[in-house]
Amino acid sequence: METMDVKLTKSQSIVLDLLRSNGNKGTTPKQLLDKVSFAPRTVRYALRKLLKLKLVKRVPCLQDMRQHVYIPA
């Protein structure tokens, strides 16, 4: 699904752009919070919506299996 077909909020768009700029290395929610001035719940909500739209994927973090990293789909 292309992002042109979907209406994203400003926060969702910023989070998606950050994930895309980081490439396939993966980004944790904490790393996203360090780069933006959003509340943690805003980042969690944006990630949840982007997952639902299949614009990002969540994979286990290989360094710390307790958390996940997000990569662009």
KEKE-3310 file (N, C-alpha, C; in steps of 0.2 Angstrom, whole numbers, plus 5000, padded with zeros to 4 digits):
npx = (5004:5003:5009:5003:4990:4984:4979:4989:4992:5001:5011:5011:5016:5029:5035:5036:5044:5056:5058:5060:5072:5081:5082:5084:5089:5082:5073:5070:5056:5061:5072:5066:5059:5069:5072:5062:5050:5038:5025:5027:5016:5010:5020:5019:5005:5006:5015:5007:4996:5003:5008:4996:4991:5000:5012:5024:5035:5036:5049:5059:5071:5088:5099:5093:5081:5070:5063:5056:5060:5057:5054:5053:5040)
npy = (4994:5011:5026:5037:5033:5033:5043:5051:5056:5070:5067:5053:5053:5059:5050:5038:5044:5045:5032:5027:5034:5028:5016:4998:4994:4995:5003:5007:5011:5020:5025:5033:5042:5049:5057:5065:5077:5072:5066:5050:5042:5046:5042:5028:5027:5031:5021:5010:5012:5013:5000:4994:4998:4992:4998:4998:4986:4975:4968:4957:4963:4960:4962:4965:4955:4958:4968:4976:4981:4993:4993:5000:4994)
npz = (5000:4996:5003:4997:4995:5007:5021:5032:5049:5055:5065:5062:5050:5051:5060:5051:5041:5048:5051:5038:5035:5042:5037:5034:5046:5058:5071:5088:5098:5109:5103:5093:5101:5106:5095:5091:5097:5103:5114:5123:5121:5109:5100:5101:5097:5084:5079:5081:5072:5060:5059:5058:5045:5038:5034:5041:5049:5063:5072:5082:5092:5090:5099:5111:5117:5123:5118:5103:5086:5074:5056:5040:5029)
capx = (5000:5007:5007:4999:4983:4982:4979:4992:4993:5008:5015:5013:5021:5036:5038:5037:5050:5062:5060:5063:5078:5086:5083:5082:5093:5077:5073:5066:5052:5065:5076:5061:5057:5075:5073:5056:5047:5032:5024:5028:5010:5010:5024:5016:4999:5008:5018:5002:4992:5007:5008:4989:4991:5006:5018:5030:5035:5039:5053:5062:5078:5093:5103:5089:5075:5064:5060:5056:5062:5052:5057:5048:5038)
capy = (5000:5017:5031:5042:5031:5033:5049:5050:5062:5073:5063:5047:5054:5060:5043:5034:5046:5043:5024:5026:5037:5024:5010:4992:4993:4995:5008:5006:5017:5024:5029:5037:5047:5054:5061:5069:5080:5070:5062:5043:5039:5048:5038:5022:5027:5031:5015:5005:5014:5012:4993:4992:5000:4988:5003:4996:4979:4975:4962:4956:4966:4955:4964:4964:4951:4960:4974:4976:4986:4994:4994:5001:4988)
capz = (5000:4995:5007:4994:4996:5014:5024:5039:5053:5055:5069:5059:5044:5054:5062:5045:5038:5052:5050:5032:5034:5046:5033:5037:5053:5063:5076:5094:5100:5113:5098:5090:5106:5106:5089:5091:5104:5104:5120:5121:5119:5102:5096:5102:5093:5077:5077:5080:5066:5054:5058:5055:5038:5035:5032:5045:5052:5070:5072:5088:5093:5091:5105:5117:5115:5127:5114:5096:5082:5068:5050:5035:5025)
cpx = (5004:5005:5003:4991:4980:4984:4983:4992:5000:5013:5016:5017:5028:5039:5040:5043:5056:5064:5063:5070:5083:5087:5081:5086:5088:5078:5068:5062:5056:5069:5072:5060:5063:5076:5067:5054:5040:5031:5025:5022:5008:5014:5021:5010:5001:5011:5012:4998:4996:5008:5001:4988:4996:5011:5024:5029:5038:5043:5057:5069:5083:5098:5099:5082:5069:5060:5060:5059:5057:5056:5052:5046:5040)
cpy = (5006:5022:5036:5040:5032:5040:5048:5057:5064:5069:5056:5047:5055:5054:5039:5037:5045:5036:5023:5028:5032:5017:5004:4990:4992:5000:5006:5012:5022:5028:5034:5043:5052:5058:5066:5072:5078:5066:5054:5040:5041:5044:5031:5021:5027:5025:5010:5006:5012:5004:4991:4993:4996:4992:5001:4989:4980:4968:4962:4960:4961:4956:4963:4961:4953:4966:4972:4982:4987:4996:4996:4995:4989)
cpz = (5000:5000:5004:4994:5003:5017:5031:5042:5053:5059:5065:5053:5046:5056:5056:5042:5042:5051:5043:5031:5038:5042:5036:5043:5058:5068:5082:5095:5104:5108:5094:5094:5106:5101:5088:5097:5105:5111:5118:5119:5112:5098:5096:5097:5086:5075:5076:5074:5060:5053:5055:5048:5034:5031:5035:5047:5059:5070:5079:5087:5094:5097:5111:5116:5118:5123:5107:5093:5076:5062:5045:5031:5018)
residu = (MET:GLU:THR:MET:ASP:VAL:LYS:LEU:THR:LYS:SER:GLN:SER:ILE:VAL:LEU:ASP:LEU:LEU:ARG:SER:ASN:GLY:ASN:LYS:GLY:THR:THR:PRO:LYS:GLN:LEU:LEU:ASP:LYS:VAL:SER:PHE:ALA:PRO:ARG:THR:VAL:ARG:TYR:ALA:LEU:ARG:LYS:LEU:LEU:LYS:LEU:LYS:LEU:VAL:LYS:ARG:VAL:PRO:CYS:LEU:GLN:ASP:MET:ARG:GLN:HIS:VAL:TYR:ILE:PRO:ALA)
# end
